[in-house]
Amino acid sequence: MHKEVEVSAETVYKRKLFVRIVHIIFLLLLVLVSILYLFLYIIYDGGRFTVTLDKNLQNQKNVFLSEDGDVKDRIRKLGADTIDYMDNISIKWLPDNLDTEATGSHNGENYIAYTFYVVNNGRETVNYWYEIDIDDTIKNVDEAIRIMIYRNGEKTVYAKKSKVTKKAEPDTKAFYSKSIAVLEQRKKFGPNKKDRYTVVVWIEGDDPECKNDLLGGEIKMHMDFTEEHLK
């Protein structure tokens, strides 16, 4: 009888120990998932497309960003709204007045559109660079992405090179590199001048790389304005 009680006590102890270990493992996994979620949330920041100005341009050259062109808005960082889901469309479907219809975020059903200004409120003429960096892509969605930039009404469309021809897609300018989609220099930006920008992003349905493999893909980008470009 004593032996049976000993065996039962040992069995109960092992069972409690096992349950405790399982609880600890579950809690550790829960903490790990929470940390991963927080990490992804910080990276994607709610899906916002940001535009940032170099401190040197702001502090020494009196160059600023403005969503509506007002010289009183001495802003260094702007945030554009994005959309949760983007289906592929054709550039032919985009409105003709994208550059003039509004300022700030004016997204459509399947494209992102953001209009803002760079304002020279200083006393000297400056040169500056602007670039759009690709921070992260999921499922190679950048293969069919198009970025259209209006600068003072002049339009340029950027896309990744064709996998087949290794050249720029028709009617586009090729991405500068794997991680930099756009890199351009603005020269002779004079005092009291304003540069108006409209950035439009969509998935081009006529691109040969626009396939079902891209479903569920994501891309994160940001735009920088700097006095000098450092490779």
Sequence and secondary structure as in RCSB ss.txt:
>XXXX:A:sequence
MHKEVEVSAETVYKRKLFVRIVHIIFLLLLVLVSILYLFLYIIYDGGRFTVTLDKNLQNQKNVFLSEDGDVKDRI
RKLGADTIDYMDNISIKWLPDNLDTEATGSHNGENYIAYTFYVVNNGRETVNYWYEIDIDDTIKNVDEAIRIMIY
RNGEKTVYAKKSKVTKKAEPDTKAFYSKSIAVLEQRKKFGPNKKDRYTVVVWIEGDDPECKNDLLGGEIKMHMDF
TEEHLK
>XXXX:A:secstr
 HHHHHHHHHHHHHHHHHHHHHHHHHHHHHHHHHHHHHHHHHHHGGG EEEEE HHHHHTT EEEESS  TT  B
SEEEE   S    B GGGS TTTTTS SEE  BTTBEEEEEEEEE SSS EEEEEEEEEEEEETTGGGSEEEEEE
ETTEEEEEE   TTTSS  TT EE SSSSEEEEEEEEEE TT EEEEEEEEEEBTTSTT  GGGTT EEEEEEEE
ESS   
